[in-house]
Amino acid sequence: MQHYELLVILSSKLDQAGEEAAVKKTLDLIAKHQGKVTRQESLGKHKLAYEIKHETYGSYVCVEFDMEQPQLKEVDRQFRLMAEAVRHLIIKKPVKTAAQIAEARMVQEKVEQRMARERAEEKIAAAPPPPAEEPARPKGKDQDKKISLEDLDKKLDDILKEEI
């Protein structure tokens, strides 16, 4: 027996009960041809990349199953005739061992750790630099004196009169 994955895009015109009936019909079709369903998942309604049979949305259903090659050809033919299915694709999928699943999990964890580290580094790099300290001003006798507002106005008037 070979392991296969089936992706079916169901018509968006179907209501919830119609979708459930189409999924049941799919599972029954696989069982009728001596197939054994190992996983079934509804991926929800998504927009299609391009219009198919005058439809722009479809409900995606993924089914993994085991079946012999001769029966698979008949199942494929039945899906082409199924009115509820806008498109379908059956691919041969290798069966993973426990070691392969554990290795894939380790790789996924490493990728997630690296992504988290990179996000943290980006946050640090994007943070505004700390405010620069003002340079120290030399204290002289002019610095110690405070000028009143009236004196400042007088000086400004004198400067303006001189230029004119």
Biotite code that builds the C-alpha atoms (Angstrom):
import biotite.structure as struc

atoms = struc.array([
    struc.Atom([0.000, 0.000, 0.000], chain_id="A", res_id=1, res_name="MET", atom_name="CA", element="C"),
    struc.Atom([1.118, 3.504, -0.795], chain_id="A", res_id=2, res_name="GLN", atom_name="CA", element="C"),
    struc.Atom([0.460, 6.637, 1.227], chain_id="A", res_id=3, res_name="HIS", atom_name="CA", element="C"),
    struc.Atom([-1.273, 9.529, -0.594], chain_id="A", res_id=4, res_name="TYR", atom_name="CA", element="C"),
    struc.Atom([-2.477, 13.023, 0.128], chain_id="A", res_id=5, res_name="GLU", atom_name="CA", element="C"),
    struc.Atom([-5.588, 14.436, -1.518], chain_id="A", res_id=6, res_name="LEU", atom_name="CA", element="C"),
    struc.Atom([-6.401, 18.139, -1.645], chain_id="A", res_id=7, res_name="LEU", atom_name="CA", element="C"),
    struc.Atom([-9.923, 18.937, -2.792], chain_id="A", res_id=8, res_name="VAL", atom_name="CA", element="C"),
    struc.Atom([-11.257, 22.420, -3.477], chain_id="A", res_id=9, res_name="ILE", atom_name="CA", element="C"),
    struc.Atom([-15.008, 22.363, -2.958], chain_id="A", res_id=10, res_name="LEU", atom_name="CA", element="C"),
    struc.Atom([-17.386, 24.825, -4.568], chain_id="A", res_id=11, res_name="SER", atom_name="CA", element="C"),
    struc.Atom([-18.076, 28.017, -2.626], chain_id="A", res_id=12, res_name="SER", atom_name="CA", element="C"),
    struc.Atom([-21.750, 27.690, -3.570], chain_id="A", res_id=13, res_name="LYS", atom_name="CA", element="C"),
    struc.Atom([-22.135, 24.827, -1.080], chain_id="A", res_id=14, res_name="LEU", atom_name="CA", element="C"),
    struc.Atom([-23.511, 25.636, 2.362], chain_id="A", res_id=15, res_name="ASP", atom_name="CA", element="C"),
    struc.Atom([-22.162, 24.030, 5.555], chain_id="A", res_id=16, res_name="GLN", atom_name="CA", element="C"),
    struc.Atom([-24.345, 20.930, 5.172], chain_id="A", res_id=17, res_name="ALA", atom_name="CA", element="C"),
    struc.Atom([-23.362, 20.616, 1.503], chain_id="A", res_id=18, res_name="GLY", atom_name="CA", element="C"),
    struc.Atom([-19.663, 20.809, 2.384], chain_id="A", res_id=19, res_name="GLU", atom_name="CA", element="C"),
    struc.Atom([-20.052, 18.140, 5.046], chain_id="A", res_id=20, res_name="GLU", atom_name="CA", element="C"),
    struc.Atom([-21.912, 15.920, 2.574], chain_id="A", res_id=21, res_name="ALA", atom_name="CA", element="C"),
    struc.Atom([-19.139, 16.419, -0.028], chain_id="A", res_id=22, res_name="ALA", atom_name="CA", element="C"),
    struc.Atom([-16.455, 15.510, 2.542], chain_id="A", res_id=23, res_name="VAL", atom_name="CA", element="C"),
    struc.Atom([-18.428, 12.413, 3.544], chain_id="A", res_id=24, res_name="LYS", atom_name="CA", element="C"),
    struc.Atom([-18.772, 11.493, -0.139], chain_id="A", res_id=25, res_name="LYS", atom_name="CA", element="C"),
    struc.Atom([-14.994, 11.881, -0.508], chain_id="A", res_id=26, res_name="THR", atom_name="CA", element="C"),
    struc.Atom([-14.268, 9.651, 2.481], chain_id="A", res_id=27, res_name="LEU", atom_name="CA", element="C"),
    struc.Atom([-16.815, 7.068, 1.309], chain_id="A", res_id=28, res_name="ASP", atom_name="CA", element="C"),
    struc.Atom([-15.247, 7.038, -2.159], chain_id="A", res_id=29, res_name="LEU", atom_name="CA", element="C"),
    struc.Atom([-11.824, 6.297, -0.659], chain_id="A", res_id=30, res_name="ILE", atom_name="CA", element="C"),
    struc.Atom([-13.241, 3.586, 1.615], chain_id="A", res_id=31, res_name="ALA", atom_name="CA", element="C"),
    struc.Atom([-15.190, 2.038, -1.290], chain_id="A", res_id=32, res_name="LYS", atom_name="CA", element="C"),
    struc.Atom([-11.927, 1.451, -3.161], chain_id="A", res_id=33, res_name="HIS", atom_name="CA", element="C"),
    struc.Atom([-10.199, -0.284, -0.202], chain_id="A", res_id=34, res_name="GLN", atom_name="CA", element="C"),
    struc.Atom([-8.489, 2.879, 1.025], chain_id="A", res_id=35, res_name="GLY", atom_name="CA", element="C"),
    struc.Atom([-7.801, 3.670, 4.645], chain_id="A", res_id=36, res_name="LYS", atom_name="CA", element="C"),
    struc.Atom([-8.067, 7.316, 5.715], chain_id="A", res_id=37, res_name="VAL", atom_name="CA", element="C"),
    struc.Atom([-5.264, 8.275, 8.125], chain_id="A", res_id=38, res_name="THR", atom_name="CA", element="C"),
    struc.Atom([-5.910, 12.028, 8.470], chain_id="A", res_id=39, res_name="ARG", atom_name="CA", element="C"),
    struc.Atom([-8.621, 14.435, 7.405], chain_id="A", res_id=40, res_name="GLN", atom_name="CA", element="C"),
    struc.Atom([-8.503, 18.212, 7.843], chain_id="A", res_id=41, res_name="GLU", atom_name="CA", element="C"),
    struc.Atom([-10.672, 21.062, 6.653], chain_id="A", res_id=42, res_name="SER", atom_name="CA", element="C"),
    struc.Atom([-8.454, 24.051, 5.771], chain_id="A", res_id=43, res_name="LEU", atom_name="CA", element="C"),
    struc.Atom([-11.321, 26.521, 5.413], chain_id="A", res_id=44, res_name="GLY", atom_name="CA", element="C"),
    struc.Atom([-12.517, 28.873, 2.712], chain_id="A", res_id=45, res_name="LYS", atom_name="CA", element="C"),
    struc.Atom([-9.862, 30.783, 0.737], chain_id="A", res_id=46, res_name="HIS", atom_name="CA", element="C"),
    struc.Atom([-9.706, 32.978, -2.325], chain_id="A", res_id=47, res_name="LYS", atom_name="CA", element="C"),
    struc.Atom([-8.473, 31.161, -5.422], chain_id="A", res_id=48, res_name="LEU", atom_name="CA", element="C"),
    struc.Atom([-5.448, 32.501, -7.287], chain_id="A", res_id=49, res_name="ALA", atom_name="CA", element="C"),
    struc.Atom([-7.523, 32.608, -10.457], chain_id="A", res_id=50, res_name="TYR", atom_name="CA", element="C"),
    struc.Atom([-11.125, 31.947, -11.383], chain_id="A", res_id=51, res_name="GLU", atom_name="CA", element="C"),
    struc.Atom([-12.016, 28.259, -11.863], chain_id="A", res_id=52, res_name="ILE", atom_name="CA", element="C"),
    struc.Atom([-15.405, 27.318, -13.309], chain_id="A", res_id=53, res_name="LYS", atom_name="CA", element="C"),
    struc.Atom([-16.671, 30.866, -12.624], chain_id="A", res_id=54, res_name="HIS", atom_name="CA", element="C"),
    struc.Atom([-15.738, 30.627, -8.918], chain_id="A", res_id=55, res_name="GLU", atom_name="CA", element="C"),
    struc.Atom([-13.301, 32.853, -7.057], chain_id="A", res_id=56, res_name="THR", atom_name="CA", element="C"),
    struc.Atom([-13.486, 31.170, -3.612], chain_id="A", res_id=57, res_name="TYR", atom_name="CA", element="C"),
    struc.Atom([-13.292, 27.554, -2.533], chain_id="A", res_id=58, res_name="GLY", atom_name="CA", element="C"),
    struc.Atom([-13.273, 25.415, 0.609], chain_id="A", res_id=59, res_name="SER", atom_name="CA", element="C"),
    struc.Atom([-10.086, 23.373, 0.923], chain_id="A", res_id=60, res_name="TYR", atom_name="CA", element="C"),
    struc.Atom([-10.116, 19.851, 2.370], chain_id="A", res_id=61, res_name="VAL", atom_name="CA", element="C"),
    struc.Atom([-6.978, 17.758, 2.884], chain_id="A", res_id=62, res_name="CYS", atom_name="CA", element="C"),
    struc.Atom([-7.191, 13.965, 3.277], chain_id="A", res_id=63, res_name="VAL", atom_name="CA", element="C"),
    struc.Atom([-4.313, 11.531, 3.770], chain_id="A", res_id=64, res_name="GLU", atom_name="CA", element="C"),
    struc.Atom([-4.979, 7.887, 2.997], chain_id="A", res_id=65, res_name="PHE", atom_name="CA", element="C"),
    struc.Atom([-3.377, 4.534, 2.145], chain_id="A", res_id=66, res_name="ASP", atom_name="CA", element="C"),
    struc.Atom([-4.413, 2.733, -1.047], chain_id="A", res_id=67, res_name="MET", atom_name="CA", element="C"),
    struc.Atom([-3.142, 0.432, -3.792], chain_id="A", res_id=68, res_name="GLU", atom_name="CA", element="C"),
    struc.Atom([-2.111, 1.998, -7.111], chain_id="A", res_id=69, res_name="GLN", atom_name="CA", element="C"),
    struc.Atom([-4.789, 0.367, -9.365], chain_id="A", res_id=70, res_name="PRO", atom_name="CA", element="C"),
    struc.Atom([-7.665, 1.627, -7.193], chain_id="A", res_id=71, res_name="GLN", atom_name="CA", element="C"),
    struc.Atom([-6.139, 5.119, -7.129], chain_id="A", res_id=72, res_name="LEU", atom_name="CA", element="C"),
    struc.Atom([-6.744, 5.583, -10.854], chain_id="A", res_id=73, res_name="LYS", atom_name="CA", element="C"),
    struc.Atom([-10.446, 4.899, -10.381], chain_id="A", res_id=74, res_name="GLU", atom_name="CA", element="C"),
    struc.Atom([-10.649, 7.278, -7.400], chain_id="A", res_id=75, res_name="VAL", atom_name="CA", element="C"),
    struc.Atom([-8.993, 9.998, -9.502], chain_id="A", res_id=76, res_name="ASP", atom_name="CA", element="C"),
    struc.Atom([-11.524, 9.415, -12.288], chain_id="A", res_id=77, res_name="ARG", atom_name="CA", element="C"),
    struc.Atom([-14.416, 9.650, -9.817], chain_id="A", res_id=78, res_name="GLN", atom_name="CA", element="C"),
    struc.Atom([-13.121, 12.969, -8.495], chain_id="A", res_id=79, res_name="PHE", atom_name="CA", element="C"),
    struc.Atom([-13.026, 14.395, -12.020], chain_id="A", res_id=80, res_name="ARG", atom_name="CA", element="C"),
    struc.Atom([-16.720, 13.530, -12.304], chain_id="A", res_id=81, res_name="LEU", atom_name="CA", element="C"),
    struc.Atom([-17.675, 14.898, -8.867], chain_id="A", res_id=82, res_name="MET", atom_name="CA", element="C"),
    struc.Atom([-19.715, 18.090, -9.312], chain_id="A", res_id=83, res_name="ALA", atom_name="CA", element="C"),
    struc.Atom([-18.934, 19.476, -5.839], chain_id="A", res_id=84, res_name="GLU", atom_name="CA", element="C"),
    struc.Atom([-15.171, 19.418, -6.430], chain_id="A", res_id=85, res_name="ALA", atom_name="CA", element="C"),
    struc.Atom([-13.830, 22.428, -8.327], chain_id="A", res_id=86, res_name="VAL", atom_name="CA", element="C"),
    struc.Atom([-10.290, 20.975, -8.372], chain_id="A", res_id=87, res_name="ARG", atom_name="CA", element="C"),
    struc.Atom([-8.448, 18.080, -6.778], chain_id="A", res_id=88, res_name="HIS", atom_name="CA", element="C"),
    struc.Atom([-4.872, 16.872, -6.561], chain_id="A", res_id=89, res_name="LEU", atom_name="CA", element="C"),
    struc.Atom([-3.570, 13.522, -5.368], chain_id="A", res_id=90, res_name="ILE", atom_name="CA", element="C"),
    struc.Atom([0.109, 13.183, -4.567], chain_id="A", res_id=91, res_name="ILE", atom_name="CA", element="C"),
    struc.Atom([2.191, 10.286, -3.319], chain_id="A", res_id=92, res_name="LYS", atom_name="CA", element="C"),
    struc.Atom([3.526, 11.103, 0.109], chain_id="A", res_id=93, res_name="LYS", atom_name="CA", element="C"),
    struc.Atom([6.348, 9.263, 1.863], chain_id="A", res_id=94, res_name="PRO", atom_name="CA", element="C"),
    struc.Atom([5.492, 7.823, 5.261], chain_id="A", res_id=95, res_name="VAL", atom_name="CA", element="C"),
    struc.Atom([7.708, 9.316, 7.956], chain_id="A", res_id=96, res_name="LYS", atom_name="CA", element="C"),
    struc.Atom([9.286, 7.220, 10.668], chain_id="A", res_id=97, res_name="THR", atom_name="CA", element="C"),
    struc.Atom([9.366, 8.310, 14.306], chain_id="A", res_id=98, res_name="ALA", atom_name="CA", element="C"),
    struc.Atom([13.019, 9.325, 13.911], chain_id="A", res_id=99, res_name="ALA", atom_name="CA", element="C"),
    struc.Atom([12.210, 11.510, 10.895], chain_id="A", res_id=100, res_name="GLN", atom_name="CA", element="C"),
    struc.Atom([9.350, 13.186, 12.778], chain_id="A", res_id=101, res_name="ILE", atom_name="CA", element="C"),
    struc.Atom([11.647, 13.864, 15.766], chain_id="A", res_id=102, res_name="ALA", atom_name="CA", element="C"),
    struc.Atom([14.342, 15.275, 13.471], chain_id="A", res_id=103, res_name="GLU", atom_name="CA", element="C"),
    struc.Atom([11.819, 17.532, 11.729], chain_id="A", res_id=104, res_name="ALA", atom_name="CA", element="C"),
    struc.Atom([10.641, 18.801, 15.131], chain_id="A", res_id=105, res_name="ARG", atom_name="CA", element="C"),
    struc.Atom([14.221, 19.575, 16.193], chain_id="A", res_id=106, res_name="MET", atom_name="CA", element="C"),
    struc.Atom([14.857, 21.479, 12.971], chain_id="A", res_id=107, res_name="VAL", atom_name="CA", element="C"),
    struc.Atom([11.616, 23.425, 13.432], chain_id="A", res_id=108, res_name="GLN", atom_name="CA", element="C"),
    struc.Atom([12.577, 24.338, 17.006], chain_id="A", res_id=109, res_name="GLU", atom_name="CA", element="C"),
    struc.Atom([16.022, 25.537, 15.866], chain_id="A", res_id=110, res_name="LYS", atom_name="CA", element="C"),
    struc.Atom([14.433, 27.675, 13.162], chain_id="A", res_id=111, res_name="VAL", atom_name="CA", element="C"),
    struc.Atom([12.008, 29.187, 15.678], chain_id="A", res_id=112, res_name="GLU", atom_name="CA", element="C"),
    struc.Atom([14.862, 29.947, 18.104], chain_id="A", res_id=113, res_name="GLN", atom_name="CA", element="C"),
    struc.Atom([16.890, 31.604, 15.349], chain_id="A", res_id=114, res_name="ARG", atom_name="CA", element="C"),
    struc.Atom([13.890, 33.674, 14.253], chain_id="A", res_id=115, res_name="MET", atom_name="CA", element="C"),
    struc.Atom([13.264, 34.788, 17.855], chain_id="A", res_id=116, res_name="ALA", atom_name="CA", element="C"),
    struc.Atom([16.931, 35.767, 18.249], chain_id="A", res_id=117, res_name="ARG", atom_name="CA", element="C"),
    struc.Atom([16.871, 37.732, 14.974], chain_id="A", res_id=118, res_name="GLU", atom_name="CA", element="C"),
    struc.Atom([13.674, 39.533, 16.019], chain_id="A", res_id=119, res_name="ARG", atom_name="CA", element="C"),
    struc.Atom([15.307, 40.487, 19.328], chain_id="A", res_id=120, res_name="ALA", atom_name="CA", element="C"),
    struc.Atom([18.406, 41.790, 17.511], chain_id="A", res_id=121, res_name="GLU", atom_name="CA", element="C"),
    struc.Atom([16.201, 43.812, 15.149], chain_id="A", res_id=122, res_name="GLU", atom_name="CA", element="C"),
    struc.Atom([14.409, 45.385, 18.108], chain_id="A", res_id=123, res_name="LYS", atom_name="CA", element="C"),
    struc.Atom([17.737, 46.354, 19.656], chain_id="A", res_id=124, res_name="ILE", atom_name="CA", element="C"),
    struc.Atom([18.998, 47.795, 16.371], chain_id="A", res_id=125, res_name="ALA", atom_name="CA", element="C"),
    struc.Atom([15.751, 49.687, 15.764], chain_id="A", res_id=126, res_name="ALA", atom_name="CA", element="C"),
    struc.Atom([15.701, 51.225, 19.239], chain_id="A", res_id=127, res_name="ALA", atom_name="CA", element="C"),
    struc.Atom([16.591, 54.924, 19.261], chain_id="A", res_id=128, res_name="PRO", atom_name="CA", element="C"),
    struc.Atom([20.100, 55.679, 20.490], chain_id="A", res_id=129, res_name="PRO", atom_name="CA", element="C"),
    struc.Atom([20.378, 57.037, 24.025], chain_id="A", res_id=130, res_name="PRO", atom_name="CA", element="C"),
    struc.Atom([20.286, 60.842, 24.206], chain_id="A", res_id=131, res_name="PRO", atom_name="CA", element="C"),
    struc.Atom([23.700, 62.422, 23.910], chain_id="A", res_id=132, res_name="ALA", atom_name="CA", element="C"),
    struc.Atom([24.921, 64.413, 26.867], chain_id="A", res_id=133, res_name="GLU", atom_name="CA", element="C"),
    struc.Atom([25.255, 68.143, 26.367], chain_id="A", res_id=134, res_name="GLU", atom_name="CA", element="C"),
    struc.Atom([28.847, 69.281, 26.077], chain_id="A", res_id=135, res_name="PRO", atom_name="CA", element="C"),
    struc.Atom([30.119, 71.001, 29.157], chain_id="A", res_id=136, res_name="ALA", atom_name="CA", element="C"),
    struc.Atom([30.248, 74.775, 28.805], chain_id="A", res_id=137, res_name="ARG", atom_name="CA", element="C"),
    struc.Atom([33.182, 76.595, 30.233], chain_id="A", res_id=138, res_name="PRO", atom_name="CA", element="C"),
    struc.Atom([32.159, 78.775, 33.097], chain_id="A", res_id=139, res_name="LYS", atom_name="CA", element="C"),
    struc.Atom([33.371, 82.290, 32.807], chain_id="A", res_id=140, res_name="GLY", atom_name="CA", element="C"),
    struc.Atom([32.303, 85.581, 34.253], chain_id="A", res_id=141, res_name="LYS", atom_name="CA", element="C"),
    struc.Atom([29.699, 86.001, 31.482], chain_id="A", res_id=142, res_name="ASP", atom_name="CA", element="C"),
    struc.Atom([28.113, 82.701, 32.401], chain_id="A", res_id=143, res_name="GLN", atom_name="CA", element="C"),
    struc.Atom([27.651, 83.631, 36.009], chain_id="A", res_id=144, res_name="ASP", atom_name="CA", element="C"),
    struc.Atom([25.805, 86.876, 35.255], chain_id="A", res_id=145, res_name="LYS", atom_name="CA", element="C"),
    struc.Atom([22.122, 86.775, 34.603], chain_id="A", res_id=146, res_name="LYS", atom_name="CA", element="C"),
    struc.Atom([20.690, 89.380, 32.259], chain_id="A", res_id=147, res_name="ILE", atom_name="CA", element="C"),
    struc.Atom([17.310, 90.862, 32.950], chain_id="A", res_id=148, res_name="SER", atom_name="CA", element="C"),
    struc.Atom([14.673, 91.021, 30.260], chain_id="A", res_id=149, res_name="LEU", atom_name="CA", element="C"),
    struc.Atom([14.784, 94.820, 30.075], chain_id="A", res_id=150, res_name="GLU", atom_name="CA", element="C"),
    struc.Atom([18.556, 94.833, 29.570], chain_id="A", res_id=151, res_name="ASP", atom_name="CA", element="C"),
    struc.Atom([18.183, 92.290, 26.789], chain_id="A", res_id=152, res_name="LEU", atom_name="CA", element="C"),
    struc.Atom([15.542, 94.439, 25.055], chain_id="A", res_id=153, res_name="ASP", atom_name="CA", element="C"),
    struc.Atom([17.818, 97.485, 25.257], chain_id="A", res_id=154, res_name="LYS", atom_name="CA", element="C"),
    struc.Atom([20.735, 95.632, 23.736], chain_id="A", res_id=155, res_name="LYS", atom_name="CA", element="C"),
    struc.Atom([18.547, 94.328, 20.900], chain_id="A", res_id=156, res_name="LEU", atom_name="CA", element="C"),
    struc.Atom([17.260, 97.828, 20.176], chain_id="A", res_id=157, res_name="ASP", atom_name="CA", element="C"),
    struc.Atom([20.819, 99.198, 20.104], chain_id="A", res_id=158, res_name="ASP", atom_name="CA", element="C"),
    struc.Atom([21.943, 96.493, 17.694], chain_id="A", res_id=159, res_name="ILE", atom_name="CA", element="C"),
    struc.Atom([18.989, 97.071, 15.400], chain_id="A", res_id=160, res_name="LEU", atom_name="CA", element="C"),
    struc.Atom([19.507, 100.855, 15.387], chain_id="A", res_id=161, res_name="LYS", atom_name="CA", element="C"),
    struc.Atom([23.180, 100.491, 14.534], chain_id="A", res_id=162, res_name="GLU", atom_name="CA", element="C"),
    struc.Atom([22.497, 98.414, 11.391], chain_id="A", res_id=163, res_name="GLU", atom_name="CA", element="C"),
    struc.Atom([19.919, 100.830, 9.998], chain_id="A", res_id=164, res_name="ILE", atom_name="CA", element="C"),
])
